Amino acid sequence: MAQTCANAAANQKSSHPASGGRSGYATSEMPSVAMLRFPIGSSVLVNMGRSGWKVAQVLSHNHREPSWPSDQTAPYKVRVDGGLAFVPIDDSRVIRAATEEDIARMRRAEERSAALGAAAERAKAAQLTAVDSPGRTQDVAAVLRYHAESCHVRPGLYANGGAMDWENQPDKFRRLLGAPSIDLPRSGADVVPEGPLHSLQSLGALLHDSCGITAWKGQGHARWSLRANPSSGALQPLEAFVFGQVGDRQAAQWHYNAYWHSLEFVADLPAQSWKSLERQLPQGAIVIALTSIVWRNAWKYGDPGFRYTHHDVGHQISSFAFAAAAQNATVVLLDSLTDTEIAGFVRADEPEDPVCILAIFPSGAKLPGEYWWRSVSISSKFWEGAAQAAYRGAPVETYYGAPEEEARPIIAAARAATRRLQPPSPDFWTSGAPPRELQSSWTSAGPLRPLIHARRSAQSYDPDKMPTGGLPSHIFYEILRRMLHQPAWFPWRPAVQPFLFVHRISGLEPGIYLLCRGYSGEELKKHVDPKGQLEWKTVPGVPDDVPLLLMRKGDVREEAKLGSCVQDIAADSAFAVAFLAEHLPMLEKHGAWWYKRVHWEACALGGALYLAAGAASADLQGTGIGCFFAPWVQALLGVDSPRWADVYHFTIGWPNVDRRVDGGPPYAHVEALKGRDRDTVSSRGA
């Protein structure tokens, strides 16, 4: 990327002359002026890193500061944003031609960004002001403070990030030391498991399809795994436990180890306690518990790591829902349970934080009652009289040995504040019954398993690959239907609303649209836009079952890019999405624990979009975006903060081929390591 003069000077002071290439400056023979692509005076776009592409003017060629070693030059010196910068290499990734359209669009975007930057800072200030409102509970105050401080605000103003000490990267595969294990049958695009859910074949497919390894990536000497469930930075902060009968073995607690695709024995379940829980669940149900290790995300992302962890909970719930649907089974979030009940049931090792429990059962199973999911409970005496867990997880050091309260105090406060100690009140249960079968929009997509195993996150898009005129509108509407009718179910009325930045849809004007979920447009207008700043227009030609409203028309590529941390992928796509959630009023109504749940809901929608893109066309690919300027986007939309909160972004387009992906068998390493003591095998970095 280009560097400002100040940054270049700082780099130069810290670099040995021989390391000039690493500091970004050419060390080879100086290119002739004729070899450089842009003459002096040219208008160009330069990549300013986290500030994105900026319009600049070339001032000189082959520039060298007097303090630089004689073998270091910068092909271009440019004027940008009223200052000076050096362009380290003449490469299209760093400097490219600027058309008149580029210049006009980016000038407008820069003016818009500057104007909205102040509004974004005011939105953050409003959230912090709400922290100290009279009568505010300590827990809700902690969540409001966490959200305000952990969100990136505007271009140039980011949250407190991580350090990424690669020598101490957390291992994203937890191993129970010495535990007997069962290697499970693997799944794949063409696998059709047989037998009940608790059979080894069906359970192996369920776990592989939901959180097993599906591919590997490699770059240089580094190699890391991709799993069926999307994960922020592929850091995988979650662990899964299985409770119940496995094959012909008696009911027990097992830990799923995704690295080996195996179940590791934890403890036998007390017979009477397990029967008491089984009677509350549909017939033939198995129970899955999720725990989190926030450090895996905070290591890289810093303070946003707690939010990103709960993004991944939503992704994981979605992945289980699709994996179960592939076996004609249903997933229900048991949200009547308190965090105290979950913790006592799972007995997780530090630093694992119990998150939630899912019941998975055949779609035609006999139910224990009409609203059975509202009253499931687990006795605090579940394990009374039983032996302690027979095997424990490998020790995990977090925050380089410092207490979380010292290393990341706002994460520690948010974790404590969002623990639910009492069951939800009756007015929490505002959703209908869990769906027992896939909606027609998904059955028409064909088998789910090929989509699951082909899912990848796009790294960049090439809009030149789009069909003439853009993505056909009927495909766009089908993608939206599949998001609306995704199989992950939550027991509350939809609280997350998708705002769509439409760029390249055939027959649909570019602009910002709202896809209404759970409410009519008129209902949402009262809460989202009480000042009437948006258009709220119905769109001719949109199918009746796709409740899409136009909010603002016009080219919004730069706005989408700027709102998503200046990432080109949000502008080069067919469309991008910002998911806004009901925030302060629901925190006040239900409690601080609500904060986690809107992240789950938003990212379950993202999980559906991943597969909906693949189902729509082999040429499309989606990607979740965790880095975004939440207050800036809310200022752009005119949506009140802290009444609403921007919690997640997504985009779908035509991907460039990611040549780092290894198409070989995902579990080839298991065969290669056959016979090794698994407790001695390191999976760090994998």
N, C-alpha and C positions, 0 to 999 in steps of 0.2 A: 504494500500500500504506500501511498505518498506520505511524506512526513513534513510537519511544519518545521520551520527553522529551529525553533526551540527544542523540539523533540530530536532533531538531527544532531544538534549540539550535545544534548544529553547522551545520546547514543555514542557519539564520537568520543566523549570523555571516558566512557566505560569500555571502549573497544580497543583491542590491540590492533595495529595496522594489518596484521595478517588475517584478522577476523572481519575485515570489511565486508566480505560477502554475507556474513551472518547478520551484520547490522543493516543490511539492505542496500549497499552501494556496490556498483560494478567495480570489479578488480581486474578485469581483463583489459585488453587494448582499447583505447578510447575509440568509439565508432565515429566514422566521418559524418559530417552534417548531412551528406546526401543519403546516408543509410537511415537516418532518423525519419520517422513517419510524419511528424507534424512540424511545419515551419514556424518560425518565430511570429507571434501575433495570432496564431490559430486559437480558436475556441475549442476546448476539449472537455471531457469529463474525466476526473481523477478520483480514484478510490481512496477515500480518507478513513478507511477502516470502520470503526463503530459509528462514525458520522455519515457513512455511506458515500455515494457518488456525488461529487460537487462539480458545478461548472467552473472552469478555470481558463486562464489565458497563458499561453507559452511566452515566457519572457526571454529565455536564453537556452542554448544547447551546451551539453558537456560541461556543466557547471562544477566548479571545485572551489570550496571555501579555503582561505589561506591556512586554516588550522588542520585541514585534512591531509592525510598521507598522500604522497604523489601518485599512488596507483588507485586512488578512489575518486570517482566522479559520479555525478548524477546526470543522466541524459537530458533531463529537462529541469529548469527552474520555472515555477508557475506562480501566478497570483491567484489566490483563492480565498473567498470570504474576507476580502480586505487585507489579507496577510500574504506571506510567502510560504511556499512549500517546495520540496525537492522530490522529483519522481525517480525512484531508484532504478527502474528498468523500463525499457521501451516494450511493454507487453500489454496486450489488450485486457489483461486482468487488472491492470493498474491504471492505464491511460487509454482512452479511446476517443474516437471522433464524436463531436457533438453536432447534431443537426439543429436547424432552427427550431424544429418542433421540440427536440430535447431541451434546448435552452429555454424556450417559452414555458414548457411544462415544469421544468425544475425550478425556474425562477418563481413561478406561481406556488409551487410546493414549498420553496424556501420561505416565501412570504407567509404562506399559510402556517408553516411549522413555527415560525417566529411568533406569529400572533397567538397560536394555540399554546405555545410553550408557557407563556405567562398564565393562561387559563388552567393549564395542567398543574402548575405549581399552586395555584389557588385551590384546585380540587384536592390536592394532597393536604394543603393546610386545613381545608374544611373537614377532612377525615380526622386529622389530629385534634382539631377543635372539638369534634364530637366525642373524643376520648374523655374529655373532662366535663361533659354535660352533667348537670345535677341529676342525681339518681342513677347514674350509669353504674352497672355492676362491674366489679373488678375483672371478671372473665371477659365480658363483652369489650371492656376498655382495652384489655390485652390484645384481643383479636383485631380491633380497629387499628391499634398502634402497629401491630405486626403487618397488617395488609398495607397500611400507608407507607411504612418504612421498607418493606420488602419488594414493593413494586418499582420497576423502572418508571421514571416520571416523564421524561421527554428526551429527544436526541441530545446527548451530552450530559444527562443527569441520570445516573444508574444507581441501583441499589448496591449494598455492600456484598461483593462477590466472594468467591472461594479462591484458594491458593493453588490447587492442583499440583501437589507434590507427588510426582509420578512414582517416586520410590516408595511412597506410603499409600498408594491407591488402595481403597478398600476392596476386599474380595467380595464380589457380588454373588458368590455361591456359598451358602452356609453349610457346614458339614457337622453332623452329630458324631463326635469322636467315639470310635469303637462300636457303633450301633450296628446290629444285624440289618441287612437291607435286602430288598426285593427289587431286582431289575425288571422294569415294566416293558411290555411289548410297545413298540413305537408306532406312531401314526404316520400319515403321509397323505398326499393328494388323492391316492387311489385306495386307501385303506377303508374297509367297512367292518367295524368291530361287531362281534356277536356276543350275546350273553347279557345278563343284568348289569346295571351300572357298577356294582361292586366287584364284578369279575375282573380279572387281571387285564384282559384284552380291552374291555370297555373303559376301565379306569385309566389304563395306559394311554389310550387314545384321548380321553378327556383331558388329562394333564398335559400331554404333548401338545394338543391343539390349543390349550389355554395359556400355558406358561413354559413349554419346553423349547429347546433350541431348534430353530428351523433353518439357520444358515450361519456362515461365518464371514467376517470381513478381514482383510489384511492390508497393511500398508507398511512397507519397509519390513522391519523385524517384528512389528506389532501385529497381533491377531486377536480379534475379539468376537464374541458370539452375538447373534441376533435371536430373539425369541418370538414366539407367537404373539405375545402381548407387547404393544408399543411401550416404550419407556424413555423418559427424558435422558438424552445422551447415552442411551443403552446402559444406564447405571444400575437398573433393576434393584430398587430399594425394598422390595417386598419378598416375604417368605410365605409359603403355603403349607398348611397342615391338613391332614385328612383324618377324619374320625369315623369309625364304623367298621363293618366287616370288609375285609379285603380278601378276595378269592375265597378259599375255604378256611381262612384263619378266623379266630374269634375276634370280636370287636376290640379295636385298639386305636391308639393315637399314633400317627405316622407323620414324619416330616418329608416333604417332597424335595429332593435334590435334583435340580434341573440340569446340573453339569453331567450327572450320570444317568439321568432319567430313571431314578430309583426312589423307592420309599424306604426311609430309615425309621426303624422302630423306636418309639419313645416310651410307651407304657400300655399295658392292657387297661381297658376301660372297666370301671366297677360295674358289674352286671346290672344291679338294680338302678343305679343312677342313670346308666345309659338307656335302660328301658323306659325310665320316666321321661327322658328327653325324646326318645323315639316316638312315644305316644302322642307327642305334640306336633309331629311332623307328618307329611304325606308318606304313604306306604312306600317302602323301598328307597327312602332318601339316604343320601350320604351327606356328611357335613364337611365343609371346607372353612378353615379359619385363615385369615390373612394377618400377618404382622408386618411392621415396617422398621427399617433401620435408616433413619433420616440422614445419618452421617454419610451414607453413600452418595446422596445428592448434595448435601452441604459441602462436602469435600471439593466439588467442582463449582457449584453454583452459589455457595454462601447462603445469605439470609433467605433468598427465594427457595432454598432447598426444601423447606417444609411444605410450601405450596406445591412444588413439583412432585413431592412424594404423594400427595393426595390427588394430583393429576393421574399418577400411575395407579392409584386405587381405582379410579374410574375406568382407566384403560383395562385393568385386570378384571373388574366386574364384567365389562363388555366382552372381554375375551372368553371368560367362563360362560357367559350367556350364549355366545355363538358356538363354542365348543359343545355345550350341552344340546343346543338346537340341532347340531349335526347328528345327534343320537336320539332325536325326538324326546328330549328332556328339558326341564324348566329349572331356572335358577331364581331363588327368592332371597333377597337380603333380609336377614332376621334383625330388623331394626328396633324391635322391642327390647333387646338386650342392652343393659348398661355396659359401660366400659369395665366396670368392676366385675361383672359377671363374665365378660369375655376374657379378662385377664386371669381370673380364677380358673376358668375352664381350660385355657390354652397353656398356662404355666410356662410362658415364653422366657427364654434366657435374655438377660441384658446383653446388648442394648435394644433388643426387639421391643416394639411398642404394639400391643394388640390393637387391631384396627376394626375388623368386622367379621361376621360369620355368615356364610351362605348355606342354604339348603338346596341340594340338587336332586331332582327326583323325576321319574318317568312322567311324561306329560299326561298320561291317562291314569295316574295313580289316584287311589282313594284318598280324599282329604279328611283331616281330623275335624273340620268345622268350617263354617262359611268364611269367617274372618280369622282363621287360625294364626296367621302371621303376626297379628297384633298382640298376641298374649303369650308368645313363647318365652319361657324363662328357664334359667339354669340355677339350680340351688348352689349356695355358697358351700354346701357340704358335699358337692358332687364327688370330690376325691377323698372324702373322709374315710379313714380306715385303709385307704390304698397306699401302696408303696410310693415313694417319691419317683419322679421320672428316672428311668433306668440310665438314660444317656443324655449328655448335655452338649450344647453347641460349642464349637471351637471358640476360644476367647477372641473378642473383637475390641481393638483399641479405637476409641473415637476422639476426634478433635485433638489428635497428637498428644493424648494423655491428659488434656485439660478438661475440667468439668464443662458440660454444655452451658451451664449458667454463666460461666466466665467467657467461653469461646464464642458462643452465639446466644446472648441473653434473650433476644426477642424470639428466637426459635424455642428456647426452653419455656418462655412464658406462654407462647401460643400452644405448645404441646400440652402444658398443664391446664390452660384455660379451656381447651376444646374437648377435654375428657368429660363424657356424660355420666353422671353419677346417679341419675334418676331416670326411670322410663319416660318416654315422651308423653305429653298430655294428649287427651283425646282429639284435640283439633289438629294434631300433627298428621293424622291418617286421612289425607285428602285425595288420595289416588284410588282408582278402581282396583279390581282384583288383578293379580298377576296374569298375563296372557299364558294360555296353555299350549299355544301353537304359533308358528311363524305366520306373520301377515303375508298376504299374497304378493306384495312387492318383493319380498325376500324369497318366497318359494319359486318365483319366476326367474330368480338369479341363477338357478341351478345348484349343484352340490356346493356346500359351504367349505368343505375341507380344502379343495384346491385354492380357494381365495385366502383362507387362513395361512396356508403354508407359503403362499407367494407374496404375502404382505411385506412391504418394505416402506421405509420412510424416504421420500424423494429428497435429494440433496440440492438439486437445482432444476430449473425448468428452461425449456427452449420454446418460446412461443411460435417460432417458425415451423414447429412440427404440428401445429394445430390444423384441423381441416379448414378448407376455405370457408370463411365467414365465422369461424369459431366453433366451439362445442355445440353440437345440435341441441336445441332447446328441449326436445323430448328426453334426451339423455340427462340433461341438467335436472329436469323435473323428477325423473326417476331416482336420481341420487338424493334429492331432497325428500322424496317419499320414504326412501329407505332409512334416512336419518330419523324422520318422524316416527317410523314404526319399527325401530330397532328393538331387539329382544331383551335388552337390559332393563329391568323394571325397578322403579323406586316407589316407596309408599306415600309420596307427597305429590301434590299437583305440580306440574312443571314450573320450575323457578328460574330456568335459564332460557334466554331468548337469543337466537342466532341473527346477528346483523351481517348481511352478505355484501362484500365488495365485488361487484360483477364487472369483469373486464372483457371477456371474450366468449360471450354466449350468443349464438346465432339467433337473430330475431328479438333479442332483448337489449334494451338500451343500457349502456354502461351506467353505473351508479351504485348507490347504497340502498339495499333492500332489507326488509325484516321478514323473517319466516316465523309466523305466529305459532306459539306452542301453548296449548292448554287454555288460552284466552282468545277472545275475538280481538280484532284490531281496535275497536272502540274501547274495550276494556283496557287494553295495553296503553292506548294513547293517554288516558287519564293519569297513568302512573309513570310512563316513560317520558312523555313529552307534554307536561301540563301547560307549558307556555306556547305550544303550537308552532315550534320552530321547524318541524319536519313536514313533509308533504302528505304522507299517509294515503297514497293513491292506489286504487286497485289497478292491476296490470292486465290489459287486454290480452286474451289468448292463453292466460295461465289456467291450468286445469283447476276445477273447483276443489279438489282434494289437496291442493298445494296452496295454503293460505299465505301468499306472498304479496307484500305491499311495498311500493316504491317510497323511499324516504327522501332521496335526493338524487337527481340525475346528473350525469356528467362523468368525465374521465376521473377516476379515483385511484389510478395505479400508484401514483406517488404517495397518496394518503395511506393506502394499504401498506406500502413499503415502510413509510415513516412510522406508522403505528406499530409495526412488527419489528421494532429495533433496527430499522433501516436495512431490512433483509430483502434482496431482490426477489426472492422466491415468492413473496406475497404479491408482487406486482407482475411477475412474468407468468402467472398462472391463469387459468380460466376464471377462477373466482377465489376469494379468500373470505374467511369468516372470523368475526369477533363475537365471542359468547359472553353476554352480559347477564349477571345473576342478581336476583333480589338480595339485598345486603342488610343494611341497618335495620329496617323494620322487622325482618325475619329473625335477625340476631336478638332483637329486643323481645320478640314474641316467644321464640323457642329456647334461646340460649346460645352461648358461644360455639357449641358443638355443631350448629347449623353450618358454620363456615366450611368445614370439611366436606359436607354433603353437596354443596353446590359445585365444588370442584369434581366430586365423583360424577355428578350428573352431566356436567359439561364434557368431561372426558370420555364418558360412555357414548355420548353423541359423536365425539371424535373417533372413537373406536369403530362406530358404525360407518363413518365417512371413509375410513381407510378401506374397508371391505366394499363399500358401495362404489368407490372409484374403480376398484378392480373388477367388480361385477359389471359395471357400465361399459368398460372398454379396456382391453389389454394395453392400450396406449396411454392410459391415465394412471396417475399415482398421487396419493395424498401424503401430507405430512403435518403433524402437529407442531405448533410453534409455542414454546413456553416463554420466550423472551419477547415482551411487548411493552409498550408504554401505556399502561392502563389509564392513568389520569388524562393523558394526551388524547387517547381515543374517545374517552367520555366527553372531553371538551369538544372534539370534532363533531360528535353526535348530539351534543347539547343535553346529555343525559346526566341527571343529578348524581352527585357524589356527596355523601356516602350512601344514599338510598339504593343505588345500584353499584355493582362492581364488575369491571372487566376481568374475567378469570381465565380465559384460554383463547388461543387463536388456532386456525387451521387453514390449509390451502390445498387446492387440487389443480393439477395441470399436466403438461406433457414433459416427462422427466428426461434429463440427460442420463445416459447409461452410467451407473456407478460401477466402475470396473474393479472396485475393491471387493465386491461380493464374490465369495467362493461358492460355486454351485454344487460342490461335492456333498456327500452324505453328512448330515449335521452331527451324527454321533460316531463318526469314524474314530475319534480319539478314544472312545470307550473300548473299541476293538484293539487299538494300538497299545492301550495300557492294561490289557487283560492280564490278570495275575498279580498286578501291583497292589500293595497295601494302600487303599484309597486315602487313609488318614495322612499319608506322607506325600500325596500328589497335590501340588499347588495349582489352584485355579485362578490365582490373582491375575487380573488383567484380561482374563478370557471372556 
